[in-house]
Amino acid sequence: MDRGSDLYTIGQLARRVGVPTRTVRFWSDQGVLPPVDRSGGGYRRYDAVAVARLELIRTLRDLGLGLDAIAALLASQVTLAGLAAAHAAALDAQIRTLRLRRAVLRAVARRQSTTEEMTVLHKLARLSAQERQHVIDDFVATAFDGPSDPDSAVVAGWMRELPAELPDDPTDEQIDAWLELAELVADEGFQGTMRAMAPSTAGDPRWEFGLNLRPLVLAHAGSAVDDRVAPDSAAGRDTLDRIVPVDLPARETAAYVTWLEMVADARIERYWHLLATLNGAEAGPPAVPAFAWLLAAMRAHRCP
């Protein structure tokens, strides 16, 4: 360091921060680390602000930012305090990334995954919070394609309940849930099922099925499942009659069977359970067995 002016040469600056001299020179040539002046011999010299600036550049590069993006950020951080604040924010992001990597490695060790599986796990876990939300948003857009009524818009909103980002120290279960969720929402069959489940109008009978009949299904069909009542038995028919009106018109019966075929899809329930895990909430008891039982009873007693 030049003690007379409290300035650093490129070599001194590089040693202080622990960055190769050639890298410091390159970043300086690219304009993201400008010198404060030059010595009488024409050598570039840097001050204490440049030290903070260089440390921030290194962190941002480690996070994968290009020099153009870094230059744009640094243009608004001209003071030492501003650089320190930006660096702290960048380190927070880096810490989250490292924690995610640690969680992935733990998942790989637990699963005894292959190299190929580890690559997929690592790629998915490194998605930024914004990218993770895009995965869900793209799925909702595909499944609902711009709901035409307020009620369907509410359903689409529910489907976007993925947290903005995983916790700073996600559990193995949350990592597993995110990886499984990312795979699930990318499945075209699942997208089609969710799209079909979205009521098209406020008068769609599926609203009544979901709001009014669901409690009856869970209560009566759920008990039938627990008691091992066969859906096609006389006792099964009695249970069915307590859930679905005997005089339900044929058209509504057909619509109800179609709806049951969708809600009895275990993937739908799995979706909500994964969201609960990611949000740190406790998932409700499984409902698919009750709906699957009712579907079998409908086919046995109500369908020609």
SERO-4910 file (N, C-alpha, C, O; in steps of 0.05 Angstrom, whole numbers):
BEGIN
 pado doro    nc1    nc2    nc3   cac1   cac2   cac3    cc1    cc2    cc3    oc1    oc2    oc3
  Met    A     17    -24      0      0      0      0     17     25      0     38     26     13
  Asp    A      9     45    -14     23     70    -15     16     86     10     -6     97     12
  Arg    A     34     86     30     28     99     56     24    129     53     10    141     69
  Gly    A     37    141     33     34    170     31      6    178     22     -3    200     29
  Ser    A     -7    162      7    -34    169     -3    -56    150      5    -79    154     -2
  Asp    A    -49    129     21    -68    109     29    -82     96      6   -107     92      7
  Leu    A    -67     91    -15    -78     78    -39    -64     51    -44    -42     47    -35
  Tyr    A    -79     34    -58    -68      7    -64    -62      5    -94    -76     16   -111
  Thr    A    -41    -10   -100    -36    -18   -127    -54    -42   -133    -67    -53   -115
  Ile    A    -56    -51   -158    -72    -74   -165    -62    -99   -150    -79   -114   -139
  Gly    A    -36   -103   -148    -26   -126   -134    -33   -125   -105    -41   -145    -93
  Gln    A    -30   -102    -92    -37    -99    -64    -66   -104    -59    -74   -117    -40
  Leu    A    -83    -93    -76   -112    -96    -74   -119   -125    -77   -136   -136    -62
  Ala    A   -107   -139    -96   -113   -167   -101   -106   -184    -77   -121   -202    -69
  Arg    A    -83   -179    -65    -74   -195    -42    -92   -189    -18    -98   -208     -3
  Arg    A   -101   -165    -15   -118   -158      8   -144   -172      7   -155   -181     28
  Val    A   -156   -174    -16   -183   -186    -19   -181   -216    -25   -200   -231    -21
  Gly    A   -158   -225    -35   -155   -254    -42   -165   -260    -69   -176   -282    -73
  Val    A   -162   -242    -88   -170   -246   -116   -145   -245   -133   -128   -229   -128
  Pro    A   -143   -262   -154   -119   -262   -171   -116   -234   -184   -135   -221   -191
  Thr    A    -91   -226   -186    -84   -200   -197    -96   -197   -225   -106   -176   -232
  Arg    A    -94   -218   -242   -104   -216   -269   -134   -211   -269   -145   -198   -287
  Thr    A   -148   -223   -249   -177   -219   -248   -184   -190   -240   -202   -178   -252
  Val    A   -169   -179   -221   -173   -151   -214   -168   -133   -237   -183   -114   -242
  Arg    A   -147   -139   -252   -141   -122   -275   -163   -124   -296   -170   -104   -309
  Phe    A   -173   -148   -301   -195   -152   -320   -220   -137   -312   -232   -123   -328
  Trp    A   -228   -139   -287   -251   -125   -278   -247    -95   -279   -266    -80   -285
  Ser    A   -223    -86   -274   -218    -58   -277   -220    -49   -306   -231    -28   -312
  Asp    A   -209    -65   -324   -211    -59   -353   -240    -58   -362   -246    -43   -380
  Gln    A   -257    -74   -350   -285    -75   -357   -302    -53   -345   -325    -50   -351
  Gly    A   -289    -37   -328   -303    -13   -317   -318    -17   -291   -330      2   -281
  Val    A   -318    -42   -280   -333    -46   -255   -316    -40   -231   -327    -39   -209
  Leu    A   -290    -37   -235   -272    -30   -213   -253     -8   -221   -229    -13   -225
  Pro    A   -263     16   -225   -246     38   -235   -226     47   -213   -233     47   -190
  Pro    A   -201     53   -221   -182     64   -202   -189     92   -194   -203    106   -209
  Val    A   -179    101   -171   -185    128   -163   -165    148   -176   -171    171   -180
  Asp    A   -141    138   -181   -121    155   -196    -99    136   -206   -101    112   -204
  Arg    A    -78    148   -217    -55    133   -226    -30    146   -215    -28    170   -209
  Ser    A    -10    128   -210     16    138   -200     31    153   -221     23    154   -244
  Gly    A     54    164   -213     70    179   -233     79    161   -255     84    171   -278
  Gly    A     81    135   -250     90    116   -270     66    105   -286     70     88   -304
  Gly    A     42    115   -281     19    106   -296      5     82   -285    -13     71   -298
  Tyr    A     12     72   -261      0     49   -249    -27     56   -235    -29     77   -222
  Arg    A    -47     39   -239    -73     45   -227    -71     41   -196    -58     23   -186
  Arg    A    -86     58   -182    -86     57   -153   -116     59   -143   -133     71   -155
  Tyr    A   -120     45   -120   -147     42   -110   -148     49    -80   -129     46    -66
  Asp    A   -172     58    -71   -175     66    -43   -192     45    -28   -197     23    -38
  Ala    A   -200     52     -3   -215     33     14   -242     26      2   -252      4      6
  Val    A   -254     45    -11   -280     40    -24   -277     18    -45   -294      1    -49
  Ala    A   -254     19    -59   -249     -2    -80   -246    -29    -67   -254    -49    -80
  Val    A   -236    -30    -43   -234    -56    -29   -262    -68    -25   -267    -91    -31
  Ala    A   -280    -51    -14   -307    -60    -10   -321    -67    -36   -336    -86    -38
  Arg    A   -315    -51    -57   -327    -56    -83   -317    -82    -94   -333    -97   -106
  Leu    A   -291    -88    -91   -281   -113   -102   -292   -137    -87   -299   -157   -100
  Glu    A   -295   -135    -61   -307   -157    -46   -336   -162    -55   -344   -185    -57
  Leu    A   -350   -141    -60   -378   -144    -70   -379   -157    -97   -395   -174   -103
  Ile    A   -361   -148   -115   -360   -159   -142   -355   -189   -141   -368   -204   -155
  Arg    A   -336   -197   -124   -330   -225   -122   -354   -241   -113   -360   -263   -124
  Thr    A   -368   -231    -93   -392   -245    -83   -413   -247   -105   -425   -268   -108
  Leu    A   -418   -225   -119   -438   -225   -140   -431   -244   -163   -448   -257   -174
  Arg    A   -405   -245   -169   -396   -264   -190   -401   -293   -180   -408   -310   -196
  Asp    A   -395   -298   -155   -400   -325   -144   -429   -332   -146   -436   -356   -148
  Leu    A   -447   -312   -144   -476   -317   -146   -485   -320   -175   -508   -325   -180
  Gly    A   -466   -316   -194   -473   -321   -222   -481   -296   -238   -490   -298   -260
  Leu    A   -478   -272   -226   -485   -247   -241   -463   -241   -261   -439   -244   -256
  Gly    A   -472   -231   -284   -453   -222   -304   -443   -194   -298   -454   -180   -281
  Leu    A   -421   -186   -312   -409   -160   -306   -427   -137   -313   -426   -116   -300
  Asp    A   -444   -140   -333   -462   -118   -340   -482   -113   -318   -487    -90   -311
  Ala    A   -493   -135   -307   -512   -132   -285   -498   -121   -260   -509   -104   -246
  Ile    A   -474   -129   -255   -459   -119   -233   -453    -89   -236   -455    -74   -217
  Ala    A   -446    -81   -260   -441    -53   -265   -465    -36   -260   -464    -14   -249
  Ala    A   -489    -46   -268   -514    -31   -264   -519    -28   -234   -529     -7   -225
  Leu    A   -514    -50   -219   -518    -48   -190   -499    -29   -177   -507    -12   -161
  Leu    A   -474    -31   -184   -454    -14   -171   -457     15   -178   -448     33   -163
  Ala    A   -470     21   -200   -474     49   -208   -490     65   -188   -487     89   -186
  Ser    A   -507     50   -173   -524     64   -152   -512     62   -124   -523     72   -105
  Gln    A   -489     48   -122   -476     45    -96   -449     58    -96   -428     44   -101
  Val    A   -448     83    -92   -423     98    -96   -409    103    -69   -385    111    -70
  Thr    A   -422     99    -47   -410    104    -21   -402     78     -8   -411     57    -16
  Leu    A   -384     80     12   -375     56     26   -399     43     40   -401     19     41
  Ala    A   -416     60     52   -440     49     66   -459     35     47   -470     14     53
  Gly    A   -462     47     23   -479     35      3   -468      8     -6   -483    -11    -10
  Leu    A   -442      7    -10   -429    -18    -19   -432    -39      3   -436    -63     -3
  Ala    A   -429    -31     28   -430    -50     50   -459    -62     51   -462    -86     56
  Ala    A   -479    -45     48   -506    -54     49   -512    -74     26   -525    -94     30
  Ala    A   -502    -67      2   -506    -84    -21   -492   -111    -17   -502   -132    -25
  His    A   -468   -109     -6   -453   -134     -1   -467   -152     19   -467   -176     16
  Ala    A   -478   -140     40   -492   -155     60   -516   -170     48   -521   -193     54
  Ala    A   -530   -156     30   -553   -168     17   -544   -191     -1   -557   -212     -3
  Ala    A   -521   -187    -15   -511   -208    -33   -502   -232    -17   -506   -255    -25
  Leu    A   -490   -227      7   -482   -249     24   -506   -265     34   -505   -289     37
  Asp    A   -527   -250     40   -552   -264     49   -561   -283     27   -569   -306     33
  Ala    A   -561   -274      2   -569   -291    -20   -550   -315    -22   -558   -338    -28
  Gln    A   -524   -310    -19   -504   -331    -21   -508   -352      1   -505   -376     -3
  Ile    A   -514   -342     25   -519   -360     48   -543   -378     42   -542   -402     48
  Arg    A   -565   -366     32   -588   -382     25   -581   -404      4   -590   -426      6
  Thr    A   -565   -396    -16   -557   -415    -36   -541   -438    -24   -546   -461    -31
  Leu    A   -522   -431     -6   -506   -452      6   -523   -470     23   -518   -494     24
  Arg    A   -542   -459     37   -560   -476     53   -576   -495     36   -580   -518     43
  Leu    A   -585   -485     13   -600   -502     -5   -582   -525    -16   -590   -548    -18
  Arg    A   -557   -518    -22   -539   -538    -32   -534   -559    -10   -533   -583    -16
  Arg    A   -531   -550     15   -527   -569     37   -551   -587     39   -548   -611     43
  Ala    A   -575   -576     37   -599   -592     39   -600   -613     16   -609   -635     21
  Val    A   -592   -604     -8   -592   -623    -30   -573   -645    -26   -579   -669    -31
  Leu    A   -549   -639    -16   -529   -660    -10   -540   -679     11   -535   -703      9
  Arg    A   -554   -669     30   -565   -687     50   -586   -705     38   -588   -729     44
  Ala    A   -602   -693     20   -623   -709      6   -610   -731    -11   -620   -754    -12
  Val    A   -588   -724    -25   -574   -743    -42   -563   -765    -25   -565   -789    -32
  Ala    A   -551   -758     -2   -539   -779     16   -561   -797     27   -557   -821     29
  Arg    A   -583   -785     33   -605   -801     45   -616   -821     24   -623   -843     30
  Arg    A   -619   -811     -1   -631   -827    -22   -610   -846    -35   -618   -864    -50
  Gln    A   -585   -841    -30   -564   -856    -44   -568   -853    -74   -568   -872    -90
  Ser    A   -571   -827    -83   -578   -821   -110   -555   -826   -129   -532   -826   -121
  Thr    A   -561   -830   -155   -541   -832   -175   -531   -804   -182   -543   -784   -174
  Thr    A   -509   -803   -197   -498   -777   -206   -519   -761   -222   -521   -737   -218
  Glu    A   -534   -775   -239   -554   -761   -255   -576   -749   -238   -584   -727   -242
  Glu    A   -585   -765   -218   -606   -755   -200   -595   -731   -184   -610   -712   -179
  Met    A   -570   -732   -175   -559   -710   -160   -558   -685   -177   -564   -663   -166
  Thr    A   -552   -687   -202   -552   -663   -220   -580   -651   -221   -582   -626   -220
  Val    A   -600   -668   -224   -627   -657   -225   -635   -644   -199   -647   -622   -198
  Leu    A   -629   -657   -177   -635   -646   -150   -622   -619   -146   -634   -600   -137
  His    A   -596   -618   -154   -581   -593   -150   -593   -571   -167   -595   -548   -158
  Lys    A   -599   -577   -192   -610   -557   -210   -637   -546   -199   -641   -521   -200
  Leu    A   -654   -563   -190   -680   -555   -180   -677   -538   -155   -691   -518   -152
  Ala    A   -660   -546   -137   -657   -533   -112   -644   -505   -115   -648   -488    -98
  Arg    A   -629   -501   -136   -615   -476   -140   -633   -455   -153   -625   -432   -156
  Leu    A   -657   -463   -161   -675   -444   -173   -679   -421   -153   -683   -425   -130
  Ser    A   -679   -396   -164   -683   -373   -147   -713   -373   -138   -729   -388   -149
  Ala    A   -719   -357   -118   -746   -354   -109   -765   -346   -132   -787   -356   -135
  Gln    A   -755   -327   -148   -771   -318   -171   -776   -340   -191   -798   -343   -201
  Glu    A   -755   -355   -197   -757   -377   -216   -776   -399   -205   -792   -411   -220
  Arg    A   -774   -404   -179   -792   -424   -167   -821   -415   -170   -839   -431   -176
  Gln    A   -826   -389   -165   -853   -379   -168   -863   -381   -197   -886   -385   -202
  His    A   -844   -377   -216   -852   -379   -244   -861   -407   -251   -879   -410   -267
  Val    A   -848   -427   -238   -857   -454   -243   -886   -457   -237   -902   -469   -252
  Ile    A   -894   -447   -213   -922   -450   -205   -940   -432   -222   -961   -441   -230
  Asp    A   -931   -407   -227   -948   -389   -243   -953   -401   -271   -975   -399   -281
  Asp    A   -932   -412   -283   -936   -424   -309   -956   -447   -308   -972   -451   -326
  Phe    A   -954   -463   -287   -972   -485   -283  -1001   -475   -281  -1019   -486   -293
  Val    A  -1005   -455   -264  -1032   -444   -260  -1043   -432   -286  -1066   -436   -292
  Ala    A  -1026   -418   -300  -1034   -407   -326  -1043   -428   -345  -1063   -425   -360
  Thr    A  -1028   -450   -346  -1035   -472   -363  -1061   -486   -355  -1077   -493   -371
  Ala    A  -1064   -490   -329  -1087   -504   -318  -1113   -488   -320  -1134   -499   -325
  Phe    A  -1111   -462   -316  -1135   -446   -315  -1139   -427   -338  -1162   -420   -344
  Asp    A  -1117   -419   -352  -1119   -404   -377  -1137   -379   -373  -1156   -375   -389
  Gly    A  -1132   -364   -353  -1148   -339   -349  -1176   -344   -341  -1194   -341   -358
  Pro    A  -1182   -351   -316  -1209   -356   -307  -1228   -333   -315  -1221   -310   -312
  Ser    A  -1252   -341   -324  -1271   -320   -334  -1290   -310   -313  -1305   -291   -318
  Asp    A  -1289   -321   -289  -1307   -311   -268  -1291   -309   -242  -1271   -322   -239
  Pro    A  -1301   -293   -223  -1287   -289   -198  -1281   -314   -182  -1260   -317   -170
  Asp    A  -1300   -332   -181  -1297   -357   -165  -1273   -373   -176  -1257   -383   -160
  Ser    A  -1272   -376   -202  -1250   -392   -214  -1223   -377   -209  -1202   -390   -206
  Ala    A  -1224   -351   -209  -1200   -335   -204  -1190   -341   -175  -1166   -342   -171
  Val    A  -1208   -345   -157  -1201   -351   -129  -1186   -378   -128  -1166   -381   -115
  Val    A  -1197   -398   -143  -1184   -424   -144  -1156   -421   -155  -1137   -433   -144
  Ala    A  -1153   -406   -177  -1127   -402   -188  -1108   -389   -168  -1084   -396   -167
  Gly    A  -1119   -371   -152  -1102   -358   -131  -1093   -378   -110  -1070   -377   -101
  Trp    A  -1111   -397   -103  -1103   -417    -83  -1080   -434    -94  -1063   -442    -79
  Met    A  -1080   -439   -120  -1060   -456   -132  -1033   -443   -132  -1013   -456   -137
  Arg    A  -1031   -417   -126  -1006   -403   -126   -995   -399    -97   -979   -381    -93
  Glu    A  -1003   -416    -79   -995   -413    -51   -967   -423    -45   -961   -427    -21
  Leu    A   -951   -428    -65   -923   -435    -59   -909   -412    -46   -912   -389    -55
  Pro    A   -894   -417    -24   -880   -395    -11   -861   -380    -30   -851   -392    -49
  Ala    A   -857   -354    -26   -839   -339    -43   -812   -351    -44   -798   -350    -64
  Glu    A   -803   -363    -22   -778   -377    -22   -778   -397      1   -793   -395     20
  Leu    A   -760   -417     -1   -758   -436     20   -746   -423     45   -733   -402     42
  Pro    A   -750   -435     68   -737   -424     92   -707   -423     89   -696   -437     73
  Asp    A   -694   -405    105   -665   -403    104   -652   -430    109   -631   -436     97
  Asp    A   -663   -446    126   -652   -472    132   -674   -493    128   -685   -503    148
  Pro    A   -680   -499    103   -702   -518     98   -697   -546    109   -674   -555    109
  Thr    A   -718   -558    117   -716   -586    127   -714   -604    103   -719   -597     80
  Asp    A   -705   -629    108   -704   -648     86   -731   -652     74   -734   -655     50
  Glu    A   -752   -652     91   -779   -656     81   -787   -633     62   -801   -638     42
  Gln    A   -779   -608     68   -786   -586     50   -771   -587     24   -782   -580      3
  Ile    A   -746   -595     25   -731   -599      0   -744   -620    -17   -748   -616    -41
  Asp    A   -751   -642     -4   -764   -664    -19   -790   -654    -30   -797   -661    -53
  Ala    A   -805   -639    -15   -831   -629    -24   -828   -611    -48   -844   -613    -67
  Trp    A   -808   -593    -47   -805   -575    -70   -797   -590    -95   -808   -585   -116
  Leu    A   -779   -609    -92   -770   -625   -115   -793   -641   -127   -797   -642   -151
  Glu    A   -809   -653   -110   -832   -668   -119   -853   -650   -132   -866   -657   -152
  Leu    A   -857   -626   -120   -877   -608   -130   -869   -598   -158   -886   -596   -176
  Ala    A   -844   -591   -161   -834   -582   -187   -839   -603   -209   -846   -596   -231
  Glu    A   -835   -628   -202   -839   -650   -221   -869   -654   -226   -877   -659   -249
  Leu    A   -885   -651   -205   -914   -656   -208   -927   -635   -226   -942   -642   -244
  Val    A   -921   -609   -221   -934   -589   -237   -925   -588   -266   -938   -576   -283
  Ala    A   -903   -601   -272   -893   -602   -299   -907   -625   -315   -904   -627   -339
  Asp    A   -921   -642   -301   -934   -665   -313   -959   -656   -329   -977   -644   -317
  Glu    A   -960   -661   -354   -983   -652   -371  -1009   -664   -363  -1030   -652   -364
  Gly    A  -1008   -689   -354  -1033   -702   -345  -1044   -689   -321  -1068   -685   -319
  Phe    A  -1027   -681   -302  -1036   -668   -278  -1047   -640   -285  -1067   -632   -274
  Gln    A  -1033   -626   -303  -1043   -600   -312  -1071   -602   -323  -1088   -586   -318
  Gly    A  -1075   -623   -340  -1102   -626   -352  -1123   -632   -332  -1146   -622   -334
  Thr    A  -1117   -648   -311  -1136   -654   -290  -1143   -629   -275  -1167   -624   -269
  Met    A  -1123   -612   -268  -1129   -588   -253  -1145   -569   -270  -1163   -555   -260
  Arg    A  -1139   -567   -296  -1154   -550   -313  -1184   -558   -315  -1202   -542   -314
  Ala    A  -1188   -585   -317  -1215   -595   -318  -1230   -590   -292  -1255   -588   -292
  Met    A  -1216   -589   -270  -1229   -585   -244  -1238   -557   -239  -1256   -552   -223
  Ala    A  -1227   -538   -254  -1233   -509   -250  -1261   -504   -261  -1265   -507   -285
  Pro    A  -1280   -496   -244  -1307   -490   -254  -1306   -467   -275  -1292   -448   -271
  Ser    A  -1321   -470   -296  -1320   -451   -318  -1338   -427   -313  -1332   -405   -323
  Thr    A  -1359   -430   -297  -1377   -408   -291  -1386   -410   -262  -1383   -431   -249
  Ala    A  -1397   -388   -252  -1406   -388   -224  -1428   -408   -219  -1431   -418   -197
  Gly    A  -1444   -415   -240  -1466   -434   -237  -1458   -463   -242  -1475   -480   -243
  Asp    A  -1433   -468   -247  -1424   -495   -252  -1430   -512   -228  -1424   -505   -206
  Pro    A  -1443   -536   -233  -1451   -554   -210  -1427   -563   -194  -1431   -572   -171
  Arg    A  -1402   -562   -205  -1379   -571   -189  -1375   -554   -165  -1363   -563   -145
  Trp    A  -1385   -529   -165  -1382   -512   -141  -1399   -525   -118  -1390   -527    -96
  Glu    A  -1424   -534   -125  -1441   -546   -105  -1429   -573    -96  -1429   -579    -72
  Phe    A  -1418   -588   -115  -1405   -613   -107  -1383   -608    -87  -1382   -622    -66
  Gly    A  -1366   -589    -92  -1344   -584    -74  -1352   -572    -48  -1340   -580    -27
  Leu    A  -1371   -554    -48  -1378   -540    -23  -1398   -556     -6  -1395   -557     19
  Asn    A  -1418   -569    -18  -1439   -581     -3  -1436   -611      2  -1442   -621     23
  Leu    A  -1426   -625    -19  -1424   -654    -16  -1398   -664     -4  -1398   -686      7
  Arg    A  -1377   -648     -5  -1352   -657      5  -1354   -665     35  -1344   -686     42
  Pro    A  -1366   -648     52  -1368   -656     81  -1382   -683     84  -1375   -699    101
  Leu    A  -1403   -688     68  -1418   -713     70  -1401   -736     61  -1401   -758     73
  Val    A  -1385   -732     40  -1367   -753     31  -1347   -761     52  -1343   -785     58
  Leu    A  -1335   -741     64  -1315   -747     85  -1327   -760    109  -1314   -778    121
  Ala    A  -1351   -752    116  -1364   -764    139  -1374   -793    134  -1366   -811    149
  His    A  -1390   -796    113  -1403   -822    109  -1385   -842     93  -1381   -864    102
  Ala    A  -1374   -833     71  -1356   -850     55  -1331   -856     71  -1320   -878     70
  Gly    A  -1321   -836     86  -1298   -840    102  -1302   -862    123  -1285   -879    128
  Ser    A  -1326   -862    135  -1333   -883    155  -1335   -910    141  -1327   -930    152
  Ala    A  -1346   -910    117  -1349   -935    102  -1321   -947     96  -1317   -971     97
  Val    A  -1302   -930     89  -1275   -939     84  -1263   -951    110  -1252   -973    109
  Asp    A  -1267   -937    132  -1256   -946    158  -1269   -973    166  -1255   -991    177
  Asp    A  -1295   -976    160  -1309  -1000    168  -1307  -1022    147  -1319  -1044    150
  Arg    A  -1293  -1017    125  -1289  -1036    103  -1315  -1045     91  -1319  -1069     86
  Val    A  -1333  -1026     87  -1358  -1031     73  -1353  -1032     43  -1342  -1013     32
  Ala    A  -1361  -1053     30  -1357  -1055      1  -1375  -1036    -13  -1399  -1034     -7
  Pro    A  -1364  -1020    -32  -1381  -1000    -46  -1404  -1012    -61  -1425  -1000    -63
  Asp    A  -1402  -1037    -71  -1423  -1049    -87  -1442  -1066    -71  -1459  -1080    -81
  Ser    A  -1440  -1064    -44  -1458  -1079    -27  -1483  -1064    -20  -1485  -1040    -27
  Ala    A  -1502  -1077     -7  -1527  -1064      1  -1521  -1042     21  -1532  -1020     20
  Ala    A  -1502  -1048     40  -1494  -1027     59  -1480  -1004     45  -1483   -981     53
  Gly    A  -1466  -1010     24  -1453   -989      8  -1474   -972     -5  -1470   -947     -7
  Arg    A  -1495   -984    -15  -1517   -968    -28  -1530   -950     -7  -1536   -927    -13
  Asp    A  -1535   -960     17  -1547   -944     38  -1529   -920     44  -1539   -897     48
  Thr    A  -1504   -924     46  -1485   -902     52  -1485   -882     29  -1485   -858     33
  Leu    A  -1486   -892      4  -1487   -875    -19  -1512   -857    -19  -1510   -833    -25
  Asp    A  -1535   -868    -11  -1560   -853    -10  -1559   -831     10  -1574   -811      8
  Arg    A  -1542   -833     31  -1539   -812     51  -1522   -789     41  -1522   -767     52
  Ile    A  -1508   -794     19  -1490   -774      9  -1501   -760    -16  -1502   -736    -18
  Val    A  -1510   -776    -35  -1521   -766    -60  -1551   -772    -62  -1559   -794    -59
  Pro    A  -1566   -751    -67  -1596   -755    -69  -1603   -777    -89  -1591   -779   -110
  Val    A  -1622   -793    -81  -1631   -815    -98  -1642   -805   -124  -1639   -818   -145
  Asp    A  -1656   -782   -123  -1670   -772   -147  -1653   -752   -162  -1663   -736   -178
  Leu    A  -1626   -754   -159  -1609   -736   -174  -1612   -742   -204  -1610   -765   -213
  Pro    A  -1618   -721   -220  -1622   -725   -249  -1598   -738   -262  -1575   -736   -253
  Ala    A  -1604   -752   -284  -1583   -767   -298  -1560   -749   -307  -1536   -757   -305
  Arg    A  -1566   -725   -316  -1545   -707   -326  -1527   -699   -303  -1503   -698   -306
  Glu    A  -1539   -693   -280  -1523   -685   -257  -1507   -709   -246  -1485   -706   -236
  Thr    A  -1520   -733   -248  -1505   -757   -239  -1480   -761   -255  -1459   -767   -244
  Ala    A  -1483   -757   -281  -1459   -761   -299  -1438   -740   -292  -1414   -746   -292
  Ala    A  -1447   -715   -287  -1428   -694   -281  -1414   -700   -254  -1390   -694   -251
  Tyr    A  -1429   -711   -235  -1418   -717   -209  -1397   -739   -211  -1376   -738   -198
  Val    A  -1403   -760   -227  -1384   -781   -231  -1358   -770   -244  -1336   -778   -236
  Thr    A  -1361   -753   -264  -1338   -741   -276  -1321   -725   -256  -1297   -726   -256
  Trp    A  -1335   -710   -238  -1321   -695   -218  -1307   -713   -198  -1284   -708   -190
  Leu    A  -1320   -735   -191  -1307   -754   -172  -1282   -767   -184  -1263   -771   -170
  Glu    A  -1283   -772   -210  -1260   -784   -223  -1235   -765   -221  -1213   -775   -220
  Met    A  -1240   -739   -220  -1218   -720   -217  -1209   -717   -188  -1185   -719   -183
  Val    A  -1228   -713   -170  -1220   -709   -142  -1209   -734   -129  -1195   -733   -109
  Ala    A  -1215   -758   -141  -1204   -783   -130  -1176   -787   -140  -1164   -808   -133
  Asp    A  -1166   -769   -156  -1138   -771   -165  -1119   -764   -142  -1120   -742   -132
  Ala    A  -1103   -783   -134  -1085   -779   -111  -1066   -756   -116  -1056   -744    -96
  Arg    A  -1060   -749   -141  -1041   -727   -146  -1052   -701   -137  -1036   -683   -129
  Ile    A  -1078   -697   -139  -1090   -672   -130  -1086   -667   -100  -1077   -646    -92
  Glu    A  -1092   -688    -85  -1088   -686    -56  -1058   -683    -50  -1051   -668    -31
  Arg    A  -1042   -696    -65  -1013   -695    -60  -1003   -666    -64   -986   -656    -49
  Tyr    A  -1014   -652    -84  -1007   -625    -89  -1011   -607    -64   -993   -592    -56
  Trp    A  -1035   -610    -52  -1041   -593    -29  -1024   -601     -5  -1016   -584     11
  His    A  -1018   -627     -3  -1001   -636     19   -972   -625     16   -960   -617     36
  Leu    A   -963   -624     -8   -936   -613    -13   -935   -583     -6   -916   -573      5
  Leu    A   -956   -569    -14   -957   -540     -7   -957   -536     23   -944   -518     33
  Ala    A   -972   -553     37   -973   -550     66   -945   -554     78   -937   -540     96
  Thr    A   -931   -574     68   -904   -579     78   -886   -555     73   -871   -547     90
  Leu    A   -887   -544     49   -871   -521     42   -877   -496     59   -860   -480     65
  Asn    A   -903   -494     66   -911   -471     83   -908   -476    112   -916   -459    129
  Gly    A   -897   -499    120   -894   -505    148   -920   -512    162   -922   -509    186
  Ala    A   -941   -520    147   -967   -526    159   -971   -556    159   -957   -571    146
  Glu    A   -990   -564    175   -996   -592    177  -1018   -600    157  -1039   -587    157
  Ala    A  -1013   -619    140  -1032   -627    120  -1056   -641    134  -1053   -654    154
  Gly    A  -1079   -638    122  -1103   -650    133  -1103   -680    128  -1086   -690    114
  Pro    A  -1123   -694    139  -1124   -723    136  -1130   -729    106  -1143   -713     93
  Pro    A  -1122   -752     97  -1126   -759     68  -1156   -762     62  -1171   -774     77
  Ala    A  -1164   -750     39  -1192   -751     31  -1196   -769      7  -1219   -777      1
  Val    A  -1175   -775     -8  -1178   -791    -32  -1191   -818    -28  -1208   -826    -44
  Pro    A  -1184   -833     -7  -1198   -859     -3  -1228   -857     -2  -1242   -874    -12
  Ala    A  -1238   -835     12  -1267   -832     14  -1279   -826    -14  -1300   -837    -20
  Phe    A  -1266   -809    -29  -1277   -802    -56  -1275   -826    -75  -1293   -831    -91
  Ala    A  -1253   -841    -73  -1250   -865    -89  -1272   -885    -83  -1283   -898   -100
  Trp    A  -1278   -888    -57  -1300   -907    -48  -1326   -898    -60  -1341   -914    -71
  Leu    A  -1332   -871    -58  -1357   -861    -68  -1359   -864    -98  -1381   -871   -108
  Leu    A  -1338   -860   -112  -1338   -864   -141  -1345   -893   -148  -1361   -898   -166
  Ala    A  -1333   -912   -134  -1340   -940   -139  -1369   -946   -132  -1382   -961   -146
  Ala    A  -1380   -933   -111  -1408   -938   -104  -1426   -925   -125  -1447   -937   -132
  Met    A  -1419   -902   -135  -1435   -890   -157  -1436   -908   -181  -1457   -911   -193
  Arg    A  -1413   -918   -189  -1412   -936   -212  -1428   -961   -208  -1439   -973   -227
  Ala    A  -1428   -971   -183  -1442   -996   -178  -1472   -993   -177  -1487  -1011   -185
  His    A  -1482   -970   -166  -1511   -967   -160  -1525   -946   -177  -1550   -947   -179
  Arg    A  -1511   -927   -188  -1525   -905   -202  -1519   -904   -232  -1533   -890   -246
  Cys    A  -1498   -916   -240  -1491   -914   -269  -1502   -938   -284  -1498   -961   -275
  Pro    A  -1516   -934   -306  -1527   -956   -322  -1505   -973   -334  -1511   -993   -348
***
